[in-house]
């Protein structure tokens, strides 16, 4: 296919339509989208970020240091959107049509493609594609209704559980209809497992993994084992699945590690922990569990860690916490579920969903320098497909096809 360069000097100019601001990068979804923008820019693709958020403040749309253009519009209030469209998930019905001033701003920028992030923004992305008469791609991080089901099932009773139940049932009905995806030239799933869902609907797919290794060639030295035996975890503690996995690890796995290594410590960082969960973590402090709350400096946190755990049993897509281990040259221990979507990289990480076996893996990584070095080397060799340059090349190839 011959690609022409438009008047602004770039062959491809992607209008990325997001359902939330991308900054701060305090969740896996935001991290994935931020890194996708970086990958496309590195591949010579220009990006304009449109965010439909609960706040209309442009300052939070993208990181301040970025030169990527961005604009944000506020969503419709929950009650208004739900009354107007009771059968449509709120995460879909809450997006407003872009204002005339926003359309004029984007028109001047001259996009060549629309890339909707998740099904939630697909109707909004379709409007942009129709207005500018350009192709639309759908970037899918998960089978969205399955993720919503997981969140609903793992949520406690109350208003949040009721909301998640309504979103799950409505999204399952809506997203299972082939007609909902009209106008989508191609779906860009994050993993082969996610791709299978869209292929079954008869949609064209082109799988693009997430950027998990942020440094093209890691300049972070692998930790030496002469220091304290520290295991680390950083994640979104507002997610019930993450909390359930941590409770399981603390109660079932970590005591077995401490039996073999009494000085072992488990350091937990993350935002969104309820008072009850925070207190639960702190009750285990005498047994080596140290809760940091939200971590301001991830590099400093991981410099003190010997290995990373990701004890997850629910969710969808690819777990972005894998990237922290790769980027900081730390061996990862995760469950079978946590290794989903990683392709050949799944064979390089330490995997077990059994408490006894996971404890053995953690203990070996903390106390066996040969095994530790082998795991770091294996992960490094298997991570080449998850670098910014590799992923950026795939995005560019996808754009070349439409």
Secondary structure, DSSP 8 states (H G I E B T S, - for coil): ------TTS-S-EEEEEESS---S--SHHHHHHHHHHHHHHHTT-EEEEEEEESS--GGGTS-TT--SEEEEEE---HHHHHHHTTTS-HHHHT-----HHHHHHHHHH--SEEEEETGGGHHHHHHHHHHHT-EEEEEESS-HHHHHHHHHHHS-SSHHHHHHHHHHHHHHHHHT-GGGGTTEEEEEESSHHHHHHHHHTT--B-------B-SSS--S----TTS--EEEEE--TTSHHHHHHHHHIIIIIHHHHHHH-TT-EEEEE-S---HHHHHHHHHTGGGTEEEEES-S-HHHHHHT-SEEEE---S--S--TTHHHHHHTT-EEEE-TTTTTT-GGGGGTSEE--SHHHHHHHHHHHHH-HHHHHHHHHHHHHHTGGGBHHHHHHHHHHHHHT-
